[in-house]
């Protein structure tokens, strides 16, 4: 089975987290659409987590169910909308914190990969085994570097470790992000 991109997961979760302050602002401003926006945000985030088989999707669903619960209450003394707003404001931090707790270990894993790739790139660059030429397509250059990582006896353990941590696509993306072409000419 092919590994899913951790870089995509991180990007998607960061995007959702960057949207979160505006949801909090809409609560503060008593925006009429606050509940709809929050529920949509939670549902979208659950879908991201579900795509990656991350169990915290159920934690978000549980928090969402708490917000929905007043709709099914027998008590008609307090308006359903007001109860939902109260509960939503109480679970906002937990919703955001759940996503952050998921994100942090993946960011740590990617940071570890970046450091290892920087070390491997430094070694390959120092040997002068490969140089970048403007006539070479950048992706081919990246693929050639990966081939050196995977075939060189001293670099292979690092390459194998990378393969254990992230997908092949993520490895190539990180290599591409970490290369400063001016150092390879």
Steps between C-alpha positions, in 0.01 A plus 500: 500500500630842408558742786297818497679831493573633847591834343148524356350409837707769673407759237129414528497511881698824511255655256212398726679635808564831323125528437424447868566855629230636269255249648587620850465860378154419365400370846630817659306714253189286554494430128178330397698241296737402782341159567470413132863601439627308803306185412623521142859548622474198731345282228765601245776427751344163587513413128871584483570279802279222365692504170816423696332246732572719802280398792468852639232546237270332753605749768397786271174320420439464873551872555272573206235273654516701823418813300211320329358349821270793597300432182387177663436635850156473660554827683344795322586759768812618321522552126676221312716752316618662825585161651690403185692829509588444865625147437683606183682775686598249770642243255682741266833453675462120506420492127806705412722315748397161357623608156822641645566174687467311172720745310800523737634141466477519121686830498767343721531207258538735202758709689697179564483414129610852403805480725598159364452618139712810568780274629475267202491792256805652662694176463401456134574864422847480662592198289413688181341181364219694340471857377192691390489611142231735371443257212393229745136496609483578873293188576761281330768664710303423818442140386874462431583624848253250648662224292837590651349495852350155449796341320801640688608267783561778753180691414268203460422460876380861505292445187344187650415693816333769288294235322386366837390847613323650197377429149731504199319809371559682829870411490535645149304813600721559802815448294369756250415746779840463667716538190661832429586463133775761509698262726469217248635669185 
